[in-house]
Amino acid sequence: MNLSLLGLTFTALGEIIVAYTVISVHHRVMKEHKIDASVFKTMKKEQKIAFIGIIFIIIGYIFSVLSR
């Protein structure tokens, strides 16, 4: 597997993870109609998942740059 394809894969995974966490948080707030302790707890967990997605995007960018 070449670095370009690997970079594209990491970038796509990262973007999907970040998008999922954003949609998930918005869905939770819409469902609850308020932000309470349980929503904050879920948001903290999803914030960590989004951070992993951002790391994947950065790794994908680095692989893309190195493949050129």
C-alpha positions as CSV (number, residue, x, y, z in Angstrom):
1,M,0.0,0.0,0.0
2,N,1.5,3.3,-1.0
3,L,1.7,6.4,1.2
4,S,-0.8,8.3,-0.9
5,L,-3.5,5.7,-0.5
6,L,-2.7,5.3,3.2
7,G,-2.9,9.1,3.7
8,L,-6.3,9.2,1.9
9,T,-7.6,6.4,4.1
10,F,-6.6,8.1,7.3
11,T,-8.0,11.4,6.2
12,A,-11.3,9.8,5.2
13,L,-11.5,7.9,8.5
14,G,-10.7,11.0,10.5
15,E,-13.4,13.1,8.7
16,I,-16.0,10.4,9.2
17,I,-15.2,10.2,12.9
18,V,-15.4,13.9,13.4
19,A,-18.6,14.2,11.4
20,Y,-20.2,11.3,13.4
21,T,-19.3,13.0,16.8
22,V,-20.7,16.3,15.7
23,I,-24.0,14.7,14.5
24,S,-24.2,12.6,17.6
25,V,-23.8,15.7,19.9
26,H,-26.4,17.7,18.0
27,H,-28.8,14.7,18.0
28,R,-28.4,14.3,21.8
29,V,-29.1,18.0,22.4
30,M,-32.1,18.0,20.1
31,K,-33.5,14.9,21.8
32,E,-33.0,16.2,25.4
33,H,-33.9,19.8,24.6
34,K,-31.4,20.8,27.3
35,I,-27.8,20.4,28.3
36,D,-27.5,18.6,31.6
37,A,-24.9,16.5,33.3
38,S,-25.6,13.4,31.2
39,V,-25.3,15.4,28.0
40,F,-22.0,17.0,29.2
41,K,-20.7,13.5,30.0
42,T,-21.6,12.2,26.5
43,M,-20.1,15.4,25.0
44,K,-16.8,14.8,26.8
45,K,-16.7,11.2,25.6
46,E,-17.4,12.3,22.0
47,Q,-14.8,15.0,22.3
48,K,-12.2,12.4,22.9
49,I,-13.4,10.4,19.9
50,A,-13.3,13.6,17.7
51,F,-9.8,14.2,18.9
52,I,-8.8,10.7,17.5
53,G,-10.5,11.7,14.2
54,I,-8.4,14.9,14.1
55,I,-5.2,12.9,14.7
56,F,-6.2,10.6,11.8
57,I,-6.7,13.6,9.6
58,I,-3.2,14.9,10.5
59,I,-1.7,11.5,9.9
60,G,-3.4,11.3,6.5
61,Y,-2.0,14.7,5.6
62,I,1.5,13.7,6.6
63,F,1.3,10.5,4.5
64,S,0.0,12.5,1.6
65,V,2.8,15.0,1.8
66,L,5.4,12.3,2.2
67,S,4.1,10.4,-0.9
68,R,4.8,13.4,-3.2
